[in-house]
Amino acid sequence: MEKEIYCLTKELKTKEDQNKEVTKEYTELVAHFITVEQMLINRQEVFATIHWEGQVFTQQAKDICE
């Protein structure tokens, strides 16, 4: 009986350690995902600003030519 308890305790400890490692990897992956997602959003904002500024410049050029 004591041997079984020892084995179960050891197995439980192993599973806890594995859980900690998986949780750590998951947390790192989530942090990386958030970083990449924010980079994409920033890139889209830059492209939107460039597009808007291009439209403003085009309109200003048209106004000057008229």
mmCIF file as Biopython writes it, N, C-alpha, C and O atoms, coordinates in Angstrom:
data_model
#
loop_
_atom_site.group_PDB
_atom_site.id
_atom_site.type_symbol
_atom_site.label_atom_id
_atom_site.label_alt_id
_atom_site.label_comp_id
_atom_site.label_asym_id
_atom_site.label_entity_id
_atom_site.label_seq_id
_atom_site.pdbx_PDB_ins_code
_atom_site.Cartn_x
_atom_site.Cartn_y
_atom_site.Cartn_z
_atom_site.occupancy
_atom_site.B_iso_or_equiv
_atom_site.auth_seq_id
_atom_site.auth_asym_id
_atom_site.pdbx_PDB_model_num
ATOM 1   N N  . MET A ? 1  ? 0.820  -1.192 0.000   1.0 0.0 1  A 1 
ATOM 2   C CA . MET A ? 1  ? 0.000  0.000  0.000   1.0 0.0 1  A 1 
ATOM 3   C C  . MET A ? 1  ? 0.868  1.261  0.000   1.0 0.0 1  A 1 
ATOM 4   O O  . MET A ? 1  ? 0.590  2.205  -0.739  1.0 0.0 1  A 1 
ATOM 5   N N  . GLU A ? 2  ? 1.927  1.277  0.834   1.0 0.0 2  A 1 
ATOM 6   C CA . GLU A ? 2  ? 2.805  2.441  0.884   1.0 0.0 2  A 1 
ATOM 7   C C  . GLU A ? 2  ? 3.519  2.651  -0.447  1.0 0.0 2  A 1 
ATOM 8   O O  . GLU A ? 2  ? 3.723  3.784  -0.883  1.0 0.0 2  A 1 
ATOM 9   N N  . LYS A ? 3  ? 3.895  1.546  -1.085  1.0 0.0 3  A 1 
ATOM 10  C CA . LYS A ? 3  ? 4.567  1.643  -2.377  1.0 0.0 3  A 1 
ATOM 11  C C  . LYS A ? 3  ? 3.626  2.261  -3.407  1.0 0.0 3  A 1 
ATOM 12  O O  . LYS A ? 3  ? 4.043  3.088  -4.219  1.0 0.0 3  A 1 
ATOM 13  N N  . GLU A ? 4  ? 2.375  1.863  -3.371  1.0 0.0 4  A 1 
ATOM 14  C CA . GLU A ? 4  ? 1.391  2.410  -4.308  1.0 0.0 4  A 1 
ATOM 15  C C  . GLU A ? 4  ? 1.211  3.910  -4.068  1.0 0.0 4  A 1 
ATOM 16  O O  . GLU A ? 4  ? 1.151  4.690  -5.019  1.0 0.0 4  A 1 
ATOM 17  N N  . ILE A ? 5  ? 1.126  4.310  -2.807  1.0 0.0 5  A 1 
ATOM 18  C CA . ILE A ? 5  ? 1.002  5.736  -2.477  1.0 0.0 5  A 1 
ATOM 19  C C  . ILE A ? 5  ? 2.241  6.488  -2.959  1.0 0.0 5  A 1 
ATOM 20  O O  . ILE A ? 5  ? 2.126  7.585  -3.504  1.0 0.0 5  A 1 
ATOM 21  N N  . TYR A ? 6  ? 3.423  5.905  -2.761  1.0 0.0 6  A 1 
ATOM 22  C CA . TYR A ? 6  ? 4.663  6.530  -3.223  1.0 0.0 6  A 1 
ATOM 23  C C  . TYR A ? 6  ? 4.636  6.711  -4.742  1.0 0.0 6  A 1 
ATOM 24  O O  . TYR A ? 6  ? 4.968  7.780  -5.255  1.0 0.0 6  A 1 
ATOM 25  N N  . CYS A ? 7  ? 4.241  5.660  -5.451  1.0 0.0 7  A 1 
ATOM 26  C CA . CYS A ? 7  ? 4.193  5.721  -6.919  1.0 0.0 7  A 1 
ATOM 27  C C  . CYS A ? 7  ? 3.176  6.755  -7.395  1.0 0.0 7  A 1 
ATOM 28  O O  . CYS A ? 7  ? 3.444  7.509  -8.331  1.0 0.0 7  A 1 
ATOM 29  N N  . LEU A ? 8  ? 2.023  6.789  -6.757  1.0 0.0 8  A 1 
ATOM 30  C CA . LEU A ? 8  ? 0.999  7.764  -7.136  1.0 0.0 8  A 1 
ATOM 31  C C  . LEU A ? 8  ? 1.455  9.191  -6.837  1.0 0.0 8  A 1 
ATOM 32  O O  . LEU A ? 8  ? 1.200  10.112 -7.614  1.0 0.0 8  A 1 
ATOM 33  N N  . THR A ? 9  ? 2.131  9.361  -5.703  1.0 0.0 9  A 1 
ATOM 34  C CA . THR A ? 9  ? 2.654  10.683 -5.348  1.0 0.0 9  A 1 
ATOM 35  C C  . THR A ? 9  ? 3.696  11.128 -6.367  1.0 0.0 9  A 1 
ATOM 36  O O  . THR A ? 9  ? 3.700  12.283 -6.793  1.0 0.0 9  A 1 
ATOM 37  N N  . LYS A ? 10 ? 4.568  10.222 -6.752  1.0 0.0 10 A 1 
ATOM 38  C CA . LYS A ? 10 ? 5.593  10.526 -7.749  1.0 0.0 10 A 1 
ATOM 39  C C  . LYS A ? 10 ? 4.945  10.867 -9.095  1.0 0.0 10 A 1 
ATOM 40  O O  . LYS A ? 10 ? 5.352  11.820 -9.759  1.0 0.0 10 A 1 
ATOM 41  N N  . GLU A ? 11 ? 3.952  10.096 -9.486  1.0 0.0 11 A 1 
ATOM 42  C CA . GLU A ? 11 ? 3.246  10.345 -10.747 1.0 0.0 11 A 1 
ATOM 43  C C  . GLU A ? 11 ? 2.535  11.700 -10.705 1.0 0.0 11 A 1 
ATOM 44  O O  . GLU A ? 11 ? 2.554  12.451 -11.681 1.0 0.0 11 A 1 
ATOM 45  N N  . LEU A ? 12 ? 1.915  11.999 -9.575  1.0 0.0 12 A 1 
ATOM 46  C CA . LEU A ? 12 ? 1.232  13.284 -9.412  1.0 0.0 12 A 1 
ATOM 47  C C  . LEU A ? 12 ? 2.225  14.436 -9.539  1.0 0.0 12 A 1 
ATOM 48  O O  . LEU A ? 12 ? 1.941  15.436 -10.197 1.0 0.0 12 A 1 
ATOM 49  N N  . LYS A ? 13 ? 3.381  14.294 -8.911  1.0 0.0 13 A 1 
ATOM 50  C CA . LYS A ? 13 ? 4.419  15.328 -8.986  1.0 0.0 13 A 1 
ATOM 51  C C  . LYS A ? 13 ? 4.882  15.508 -10.433 1.0 0.0 13 A 1 
ATOM 52  O O  . LYS A ? 13 ? 5.071  16.634 -10.892 1.0 0.0 13 A 1 
ATOM 53  N N  . THR A ? 14 ? 5.061  14.406 -11.140 1.0 0.0 14 A 1 
ATOM 54  C CA . THR A ? 14 ? 5.464  14.468 -12.550 1.0 0.0 14 A 1 
ATOM 55  C C  . THR A ? 14 ? 4.416  15.204 -13.373 1.0 0.0 14 A 1 
ATOM 56  O O  . THR A ? 14 ? 4.751  16.052 -14.201 1.0 0.0 14 A 1 
ATOM 57  N N  . LYS A ? 15 ? 3.153  14.880 -13.143 1.0 0.0 15 A 1 
ATOM 58  C CA . LYS A ? 15 ? 2.063  15.543 -13.875 1.0 0.0 15 A 1 
ATOM 59  C C  . LYS A ? 15 ? 2.002  17.030 -13.539 1.0 0.0 15 A 1 
ATOM 60  O O  . LYS A ? 15 ? 1.757  17.854 -14.420 1.0 0.0 15 A 1 
ATOM 61  N N  . GLU A ? 16 ? 2.223  17.376 -12.281 1.0 0.0 16 A 1 
ATOM 62  C CA . GLU A ? 16 ? 2.231  18.787 -11.881 1.0 0.0 16 A 1 
ATOM 63  C C  . GLU A ? 16 ? 3.355  19.534 -12.591 1.0 0.0 16 A 1 
ATOM 64  O O  . GLU A ? 16 ? 3.162  20.651 -13.070 1.0 0.0 16 A 1 
ATOM 65  N N  . ASP A ? 17 ? 4.527  18.910 -12.656 1.0 0.0 17 A 1 
ATOM 66  C CA . ASP A ? 17 ? 5.666  19.535 -13.345 1.0 0.0 17 A 1 
ATOM 67  C C  . ASP A ? 17 ? 5.366  19.709 -14.834 1.0 0.0 17 A 1 
ATOM 68  O O  . ASP A ? 17 ? 5.676  20.746 -15.421 1.0 0.0 17 A 1 
ATOM 69  N N  . GLN A ? 18 ? 4.763  18.692 -15.434 1.0 0.0 18 A 1 
ATOM 70  C CA . GLN A ? 18 ? 4.401  18.778 -16.850 1.0 0.0 18 A 1 
ATOM 71  C C  . GLN A ? 18 ? 3.375  19.884 -17.068 1.0 0.0 18 A 1 
ATOM 72  O O  . GLN A ? 18 ? 3.463  20.632 -18.041 1.0 0.0 18 A 1 
ATOM 73  N N  . ASN A ? 19 ? 2.409  19.988 -16.168 1.0 0.0 19 A 1 
ATOM 74  C CA . ASN A ? 19 ? 1.397  21.040 -16.263 1.0 0.0 19 A 1 
ATOM 75  C C  . ASN A ? 19 ? 2.037  22.421 -16.189 1.0 0.0 19 A 1 
ATOM 76  O O  . ASN A ? 19 ? 1.680  23.322 -16.947 1.0 0.0 19 A 1 
ATOM 77  N N  . LYS A ? 20 ? 2.985  22.577 -15.268 1.0 0.0 20 A 1 
ATOM 78  C CA . LYS A ? 20 ? 3.674  23.866 -15.131 1.0 0.0 20 A 1 
ATOM 79  C C  . LYS A ? 20 ? 4.393  24.222 -16.425 1.0 0.0 20 A 1 
ATOM 80  O O  . LYS A ? 20 ? 4.355  25.372 -16.863 1.0 0.0 20 A 1 
ATOM 81  N N  . GLU A ? 21 ? 5.049  23.238 -17.038 1.0 0.0 21 A 1 
ATOM 82  C CA . GLU A ? 21 ? 5.781  23.481 -18.281 1.0 0.0 21 A 1 
ATOM 83  C C  . GLU A ? 21 ? 4.821  23.840 -19.416 1.0 0.0 21 A 1 
ATOM 84  O O  . GLU A ? 21 ? 5.084  24.762 -20.189 1.0 0.0 21 A 1 
ATOM 85  N N  . VAL A ? 22 ? 3.715  23.115 -19.512 1.0 0.0 22 A 1 
ATOM 86  C CA . VAL A ? 22 ? 2.724  23.411 -20.555 1.0 0.0 22 A 1 
ATOM 87  C C  . VAL A ? 22 ? 2.131  24.797 -20.335 1.0 0.0 22 A 1 
ATOM 88  O O  . VAL A ? 22 ? 1.950  25.557 -21.286 1.0 0.0 22 A 1 
ATOM 89  N N  . THR A ? 23 ? 1.832  25.123 -19.089 1.0 0.0 23 A 1 
ATOM 90  C CA . THR A ? 23 ? 1.284  26.446 -18.775 1.0 0.0 23 A 1 
ATOM 91  C C  . THR A ? 23 ? 2.280  27.535 -19.148 1.0 0.0 23 A 1 
ATOM 92  O O  . THR A ? 23 ? 1.894  28.566 -19.698 1.0 0.0 23 A 1 
ATOM 93  N N  . LYS A ? 24 ? 3.556  27.315 -18.855 1.0 0.0 24 A 1 
ATOM 94  C CA . LYS A ? 24 ? 4.598  28.285 -19.202 1.0 0.0 24 A 1 
ATOM 95  C C  . LYS A ? 24 ? 4.670  28.458 -20.718 1.0 0.0 24 A 1 
ATOM 96  O O  . LYS A ? 24 ? 4.712  29.585 -21.213 1.0 0.0 24 A 1 
ATOM 97  N N  . GLU A ? 25 ? 4.684  27.350 -21.454 1.0 0.0 25 A 1 
ATOM 98  C CA . GLU A ? 25 ? 4.741  27.414 -22.915 1.0 0.0 25 A 1 
ATOM 99  C C  . GLU A ? 25 ? 3.507  28.116 -23.474 1.0 0.0 25 A 1 
ATOM 100 O O  . GLU A ? 25 ? 3.613  28.921 -24.400 1.0 0.0 25 A 1 
ATOM 101 N N  . TYR A ? 26 ? 2.344  27.813 -22.915 1.0 0.0 26 A 1 
ATOM 102 C CA . TYR A ? 26 ? 1.103  28.447 -23.359 1.0 0.0 26 A 1 
ATOM 103 C C  . TYR A ? 26 ? 1.154  29.957 -23.118 1.0 0.0 26 A 1 
ATOM 104 O O  . TYR A ? 26 ? 0.768  30.743 -23.983 1.0 0.0 26 A 1 
ATOM 105 N N  . THR A ? 27 ? 1.629  30.351 -21.945 1.0 0.0 27 A 1 
ATOM 106 C CA . THR A ? 27 ? 1.725  31.774 -21.610 1.0 0.0 27 A 1 
ATOM 107 C C  . THR A ? 27 ? 2.674  32.486 -22.568 1.0 0.0 27 A 1 
ATOM 108 O O  . THR A ? 27 ? 2.384  33.591 -23.026 1.0 0.0 27 A 1 
ATOM 109 N N  . GLU A ? 28 ? 3.804  31.855 -22.869 1.0 0.0 28 A 1 
ATOM 110 C CA . GLU A ? 28 ? 4.756  32.444 -23.817 1.0 0.0 28 A 1 
ATOM 111 C C  . GLU A ? 28 ? 4.139  32.557 -25.209 1.0 0.0 28 A 1 
ATOM 112 O O  . GLU A ? 28 ? 4.329  33.559 -25.898 1.0 0.0 28 A 1 
ATOM 113 N N  . LEU A ? 29 ? 3.408  31.538 -25.617 1.0 0.0 29 A 1 
ATOM 114 C CA . LEU A ? 29 ? 2.759  31.554 -26.930 1.0 0.0 29 A 1 
ATOM 115 C C  . LEU A ? 29 ? 1.711  32.653 -27.008 1.0 0.0 29 A 1 
ATOM 116 O O  . LEU A ? 29 ? 1.621  33.351 -28.018 1.0 0.0 29 A 1 
ATOM 117 N N  . VAL A ? 30 ? 0.926  32.814 -25.966 1.0 0.0 30 A 1 
ATOM 118 C CA . VAL A ? 30 ? -0.087 33.874 -25.929 1.0 0.0 30 A 1 
ATOM 119 C C  . VAL A ? 30 ? 0.584  35.240 -26.003 1.0 0.0 30 A 1 
ATOM 120 O O  . VAL A ? 30 ? 0.117  36.118 -26.729 1.0 0.0 30 A 1 
ATOM 121 N N  . ALA A ? 31 ? 1.661  35.428 -25.268 1.0 0.0 31 A 1 
ATOM 122 C CA . ALA A ? 31 ? 2.377  36.710 -25.300 1.0 0.0 31 A 1 
ATOM 123 C C  . ALA A ? 31 ? 2.908  36.991 -26.701 1.0 0.0 31 A 1 
ATOM 124 O O  . ALA A ? 31 ? 2.824  38.120 -27.183 1.0 0.0 31 A 1 
ATOM 125 N N  . HIS A ? 32 ? 3.453  35.970 -27.353 1.0 0.0 32 A 1 
ATOM 126 C CA . HIS A ? 32 ? 3.961  36.135 -28.722 1.0 0.0 32 A 1 
ATOM 127 C C  . HIS A ? 32 ? 2.814  36.458 -29.678 1.0 0.0 32 A 1 
ATOM 128 O O  . HIS A ? 32 ? 2.951  37.327 -30.539 1.0 0.0 32 A 1 
ATOM 129 N N  . PHE A ? 33 ? 1.698  35.771 -29.531 1.0 0.0 33 A 1 
ATOM 130 C CA . PHE A ? 33 ? 0.529  36.023 -30.377 1.0 0.0 33 A 1 
ATOM 131 C C  . PHE A ? 33 ? 0.067  37.469 -30.234 1.0 0.0 33 A 1 
ATOM 132 O O  . PHE A ? 33 ? -0.215 38.137 -31.229 1.0 0.0 33 A 1 
ATOM 133 N N  . ILE A ? 34 ? -0.009 37.950 -29.002 1.0 0.0 34 A 1 
ATOM 134 C CA . ILE A ? 34 ? -0.451 39.328 -28.756 1.0 0.0 34 A 1 
ATOM 135 C C  . ILE A ? 34 ? 0.519  40.316 -29.405 1.0 0.0 34 A 1 
ATOM 136 O O  . ILE A ? 34 ? 0.093  41.309 -29.995 1.0 0.0 34 A 1 
ATOM 137 N N  . THR A ? 35 ? 1.818  40.046 -29.297 1.0 0.0 35 A 1 
ATOM 138 C CA . THR A ? 35 ? 2.820  40.920 -29.908 1.0 0.0 35 A 1 
ATOM 139 C C  . THR A ? 35 ? 2.654  40.966 -31.421 1.0 0.0 35 A 1 
ATOM 140 O O  . THR A ? 35 ? 2.660  42.044 -32.015 1.0 0.0 35 A 1 
ATOM 141 N N  . VAL A ? 36 ? 2.508  39.804 -32.043 1.0 0.0 36 A 1 
ATOM 142 C CA . VAL A ? 36 ? 2.353  39.742 -33.500 1.0 0.0 36 A 1 
ATOM 143 C C  . VAL A ? 36 ? 1.048  40.401 -33.925 1.0 0.0 36 A 1 
ATOM 144 O O  . VAL A ? 36 ? 1.008  41.119 -34.924 1.0 0.0 36 A 1 
ATOM 145 N N  . GLU A ? 37 ? -0.005 40.162 -33.178 1.0 0.0 37 A 1 
ATOM 146 C CA . GLU A ? 37 ? -1.297 40.774 -33.493 1.0 0.0 37 A 1 
ATOM 147 C C  . GLU A ? 37 ? -1.202 42.302 -33.405 1.0 0.0 37 A 1 
ATOM 148 O O  . GLU A ? 37 ? -1.750 43.004 -34.254 1.0 0.0 37 A 1 
ATOM 149 N N  . GLN A ? 38 ? -0.517 42.812 -32.395 1.0 0.0 38 A 1 
ATOM 150 C CA . GLN A ? 38 ? -0.346 44.262 -32.246 1.0 0.0 38 A 1 
ATOM 151 C C  . GLN A ? 38 ? 0.488  44.826 -33.389 1.0 0.0 38 A 1 
ATOM 152 O O  . GLN A ? 38 ? 0.212  45.924 -33.873 1.0 0.0 38 A 1 
ATOM 153 N N  . MET A ? 39 ? 1.504  44.087 -33.824 1.0 0.0 39 A 1 
ATOM 154 C CA . MET A ? 39 ? 2.310  44.526 -34.964 1.0 0.0 39 A 1 
ATOM 155 C C  . MET A ? 39 ? 1.451  44.626 -36.217 1.0 0.0 39 A 1 
ATOM 156 O O  . MET A ? 39 ? 1.591  45.570 -36.994 1.0 0.0 39 A 1 
ATOM 157 N N  . LEU A ? 40 ? 0.568  43.660 -36.415 1.0 0.0 40 A 1 
ATOM 158 C CA . LEU A ? 40 ? -0.327 43.681 -37.568 1.0 0.0 40 A 1 
ATOM 159 C C  . LEU A ? 40 ? -1.260 44.878 -37.502 1.0 0.0 40 A 1 
ATOM 160 O O  . LEU A ? 40 ? -1.471 45.560 -38.506 1.0 0.0 40 A 1 
ATOM 161 N N  . ILE A ? 41 ? -1.814 45.136 -36.341 1.0 0.0 41 A 1 
ATOM 162 C CA . ILE A ? 41 ? -2.714 46.287 -36.173 1.0 0.0 41 A 1 
ATOM 163 C C  . ILE A ? 41 ? -1.958 47.583 -36.454 1.0 0.0 41 A 1 
ATOM 164 O O  . ILE A ? 41 ? -2.469 48.461 -37.150 1.0 0.0 41 A 1 
ATOM 165 N N  . ASN A ? 42 ? -0.744 47.706 -35.918 1.0 0.0 42 A 1 
ATOM 166 C CA . ASN A ? 42 ? 0.059  48.904 -36.161 1.0 0.0 42 A 1 
ATOM 167 C C  . ASN A ? 42 ? 0.361  49.067 -37.643 1.0 0.0 42 A 1 
ATOM 168 O O  . ASN A ? 42 ? 0.312  50.175 -38.177 1.0 0.0 42 A 1 
ATOM 169 N N  . ARG A ? 43 ? 0.668  47.968 -38.298 1.0 0.0 43 A 1 
ATOM 170 C CA . ARG A ? 43 ? 0.954  48.011 -39.740 1.0 0.0 43 A 1 
ATOM 171 C C  . ARG A ? 43 ? -0.277 48.472 -40.510 1.0 0.0 43 A 1 
ATOM 172 O O  . ARG A ? 43 ? -0.172 49.300 -41.415 1.0 0.0 43 A 1 
ATOM 173 N N  . GLN A ? 44 ? -1.434 47.943 -40.155 1.0 0.0 44 A 1 
ATOM 174 C CA . GLN A ? 44 ? -2.670 48.351 -40.819 1.0 0.0 44 A 1 
ATOM 175 C C  . GLN A ? 44 ? -2.941 49.832 -40.590 1.0 0.0 44 A 1 
ATOM 176 O O  . GLN A ? 44 ? -3.394 50.528 -41.499 1.0 0.0 44 A 1 
ATOM 177 N N  . GLU A ? 45 ? -2.670 50.316 -39.394 1.0 0.0 45 A 1 
ATOM 178 C CA . GLU A ? 45 ? -2.867 51.736 -39.093 1.0 0.0 45 A 1 
ATOM 179 C C  . GLU A ? 45 ? -1.919 52.597 -39.923 1.0 0.0 45 A 1 
ATOM 180 O O  . GLU A ? 45 ? -2.311 53.655 -40.415 1.0 0.0 45 A 1 
ATOM 181 N N  . VAL A ? 46 ? -0.682 52.150 -40.080 1.0 0.0 46 A 1 
ATOM 182 C CA . VAL A ? 46 ? 0.286  52.892 -40.897 1.0 0.0 46 A 1 
ATOM 183 C C  . VAL A ? 46 ? -0.186 52.937 -42.345 1.0 0.0 46 A 1 
ATOM 184 O O  . VAL A ? 46 ? -0.155 53.996 -42.972 1.0 0.0 46 A 1 
ATOM 185 N N  . PHE A ? 47 ? -0.624 51.798 -42.883 1.0 0.0 47 A 1 
ATOM 186 C CA . PHE A ? 47 ? -1.107 51.773 -44.263 1.0 0.0 47 A 1 
ATOM 187 C C  . PHE A ? 47 ? -2.334 52.655 -44.433 1.0 0.0 47 A 1 
ATOM 188 O O  . PHE A ? 47 ? -2.473 53.335 -45.450 1.0 0.0 47 A 1 
ATOM 189 N N  . ALA A ? 48 ? -3.217 52.651 -43.458 1.0 0.0 48 A 1 
ATOM 190 C CA . ALA A ? 48 ? -4.414 53.497 -43.528 1.0 0.0 48 A 1 
ATOM 191 C C  . ALA A ? 48 ? -4.016 54.970 -43.517 1.0 0.0 48 A 1 
ATOM 192 O O  . ALA A ? 48 ? -4.593 55.775 -44.248 1.0 0.0 48 A 1 
ATOM 193 N N  . THR A ? 49 ? -3.038 55.323 -42.695 1.0 0.0 49 A 1 
ATOM 194 C CA . THR A ? 49 ? -2.564 56.713 -42.634 1.0 0.0 49 A 1 
ATOM 195 C C  . THR A ? 49 ? -1.912 57.113 -43.951 1.0 0.0 49 A 1 
ATOM 196 O O  . THR A ? 49 ? -2.163 58.203 -44.464 1.0 0.0 49 A 1 
ATOM 197 N N  . ILE A ? 50 ? -1.078 56.237 -44.497 1.0 0.0 50 A 1 
ATOM 198 C CA . ILE A ? 50 ? -0.433 56.523 -45.783 1.0 0.0 50 A 1 
ATOM 199 C C  . ILE A ? 50 ? -1.483 56.695 -46.868 1.0 0.0 50 A 1 
ATOM 200 O O  . ILE A ? 50 ? -1.388 57.608 -47.687 1.0 0.0 50 A 1 
ATOM 201 N N  . HIS A ? 51 ? -2.479 55.827 -46.879 1.0 0.0 51 A 1 
ATOM 202 C CA . HIS A ? 51 ? -3.548 55.915 -47.876 1.0 0.0 51 A 1 
ATOM 203 C C  . HIS A ? 51 ? -4.301 57.235 -47.725 1.0 0.0 51 A 1 
ATOM 204 O O  . HIS A ? 51 ? -4.564 57.918 -48.715 1.0 0.0 51 A 1 
ATOM 205 N N  . TRP A ? 52 ? -4.647 57.594 -46.493 1.0 0.0 52 A 1 
ATOM 206 C CA . TRP A ? 52 ? -5.383 58.837 -46.241 1.0 0.0 52 A 1 
ATOM 207 C C  . TRP A ? 52 ? -4.550 60.039 -46.661 1.0 0.0 52 A 1 
ATOM 208 O O  . TRP A ? 52 ? -5.056 60.951 -47.316 1.0 0.0 52 A 1 
ATOM 209 N N  . GLU A ? 53 ? -3.257 60.043 -46.282 1.0 0.0 53 A 1 
ATOM 210 C CA . GLU A ? 53 ? -2.382 61.154 -46.656 1.0 0.0 53 A 1 
ATOM 211 C C  . GLU A ? 53 ? -2.225 61.242 -48.165 1.0 0.0 53 A 1 
ATOM 212 O O  . GLU A ? 53 ? -2.137 62.338 -48.719 1.0 0.0 53 A 1 
ATOM 213 N N  . GLY A ? 54 ? -2.191 60.102 -48.829 1.0 0.0 54 A 1 
ATOM 214 C CA . GLY A ? 54 ? -2.120 60.085 -50.295 1.0 0.0 54 A 1 
ATOM 215 C C  . GLY A ? 54 ? -3.352 60.715 -50.912 1.0 0.0 54 A 1 
ATOM 216 O O  . GLY A ? 54 ? -3.256 61.459 -51.888 1.0 0.0 54 A 1 
ATOM 217 N N  . GLN A ? 55 ? -4.514 60.415 -50.339 1.0 0.0 55 A 1 
ATOM 218 C CA . GLN A ? 55 ? -5.756 61.007 -50.840 1.0 0.0 55 A 1 
ATOM 219 C C  . GLN A ? 55 ? -5.752 62.518 -50.623 1.0 0.0 55 A 1 
ATOM 220 O O  . GLN A ? 55 ? -6.164 63.274 -51.503 1.0 0.0 55 A 1 
ATOM 221 N N  . VAL A ? 56 ? -5.291 62.955 -49.462 1.0 0.0 56 A 1 
ATOM 222 C CA . VAL A ? 56 ? -5.220 64.390 -49.163 1.0 0.0 56 A 1 
ATOM 223 C C  . VAL A ? 56 ? -4.269 65.066 -50.142 1.0 0.0 56 A 1 
ATOM 224 O O  . VAL A ? 56 ? -4.586 66.125 -50.683 1.0 0.0 56 A 1 
ATOM 225 N N  . PHE A ? 57 ? -3.109 64.465 -50.374 1.0 0.0 57 A 1 
ATOM 226 C CA . PHE A ? 57 ? -2.134 65.028 -51.301 1.0 0.0 57 A 1 
ATOM 227 C C  . PHE A ? 57 ? -2.719 65.115 -52.705 1.0 0.0 57 A 1 
ATOM 228 O O  . PHE A ? 57 ? -2.548 66.126 -53.387 1.0 0.0 57 A 1 
ATOM 229 N N  . THR A ? 58 ? -3.413 64.057 -53.146 1.0 0.0 58 A 1 
ATOM 230 C CA . THR A ? 58 ? -4.034 64.055 -54.472 1.0 0.0 58 A 1 
ATOM 231 C C  . THR A ? 58 ? -5.064 65.165 -54.576 1.0 0.0 58 A 1 
ATOM 232 O O  . THR A ? 58 ? -5.121 65.866 -55.586 1.0 0.0 58 A 1 
ATOM 233 N N  . GLN A ? 59 ? -5.877 65.332 -53.546 1.0 0.0 59 A 1 
ATOM 234 C CA . GLN A ? 59 ? -6.889 66.389 -53.565 1.0 0.0 59 A 1 
ATOM 235 C C  . GLN A ? 59 ? -6.233 67.764 -53.589 1.0 0.0 59 A 1 
ATOM 236 O O  . GLN A ? 59 ? -6.689 68.656 -54.304 1.0 0.0 59 A 1 
ATOM 237 N N  . GLN A ? 60 ? -5.176 67.939 -52.821 1.0 0.0 60 A 1 
ATOM 238 C CA . GLN A ? 60 ? -4.470 69.224 -52.811 1.0 0.0 60 A 1 
ATOM 239 C C  . GLN A ? 60 ? -3.875 69.517 -54.187 1.0 0.0 60 A 1 
ATOM 240 O O  . GLN A ? 60 ? -3.923 70.653 -54.658 1.0 0.0 60 A 1 
ATOM 241 N N  . ALA A ? 61 ? -3.321 68.506 -54.823 1.0 0.0 61 A 1 
ATOM 242 C CA . ALA A ? 61 ? -2.754 68.687 -56.163 1.0 0.0 61 A 1 
ATOM 243 C C  . ALA A ? 61 ? -3.843 69.066 -57.154 1.0 0.0 61 A 1 
ATOM 244 O O  . ALA A ? 61 ? -3.633 69.930 -58.006 1.0 0.0 61 A 1 
ATOM 245 N N  . LYS A ? 62 ? -5.014 68.426 -57.051 1.0 0.0 62 A 1 
ATOM 246 C CA . LYS A ? 62 ? -6.139 68.766 -57.935 1.0 0.0 62 A 1 
ATOM 247 C C  . LYS A ? 62 ? -6.580 70.202 -57.698 1.0 0.0 62 A 1 
ATOM 248 O O  . LYS A ? 62 ? -6.836 70.944 -58.646 1.0 0.0 62 A 1 
ATOM 249 N N  . ASP A ? 63 ? -6.667 70.594 -56.426 1.0 0.0 63 A 1 
ATOM 250 C CA . ASP A ? 63 ? -7.093 71.956 -56.090 1.0 0.0 63 A 1 
ATOM 251 C C  . ASP A ? 63 ? -6.119 72.988 -56.650 1.0 0.0 63 A 1 
ATOM 252 O O  . ASP A ? 63 ? -6.542 74.039 -57.132 1.0 0.0 63 A 1 
ATOM 253 N N  . ILE A ? 64 ? -4.832 72.701 -56.592 1.0 0.0 64 A 1 
ATOM 254 C CA . ILE A ? 64 ? -3.823 73.627 -57.102 1.0 0.0 64 A 1 
ATOM 255 C C  . ILE A ? 64 ? -3.942 73.759 -58.618 1.0 0.0 64 A 1 
ATOM 256 O O  . ILE A ? 64 ? -3.788 74.846 -59.175 1.0 0.0 64 A 1 
ATOM 257 N N  . CYS A ? 65 ? -4.216 72.641 -59.269 1.0 0.0 65 A 1 
ATOM 258 C CA . CYS A ? 65 ? -4.302 72.646 -60.731 1.0 0.0 65 A 1 
ATOM 259 C C  . CYS A ? 65 ? -5.568 73.329 -61.236 1.0 0.0 65 A 1 
ATOM 260 O O  . CYS A ? 65 ? -5.611 73.751 -62.391 1.0 0.0 65 A 1 
ATOM 261 N N  . GLU A ? 66 ? -6.568 73.446 -60.427 1.0 0.0 66 A 1 
ATOM 262 C CA . GLU A ? 66 ? -7.835 74.047 -60.872 1.0 0.0 66 A 1 
ATOM 263 C C  . GLU A ? 66 ? -7.823 75.523 -60.834 1.0 0.0 66 A 1 
ATOM 264 O O  . GLU A ? 66 ? -8.820 76.157 -61.180 1.0 0.0 66 A 1 
#
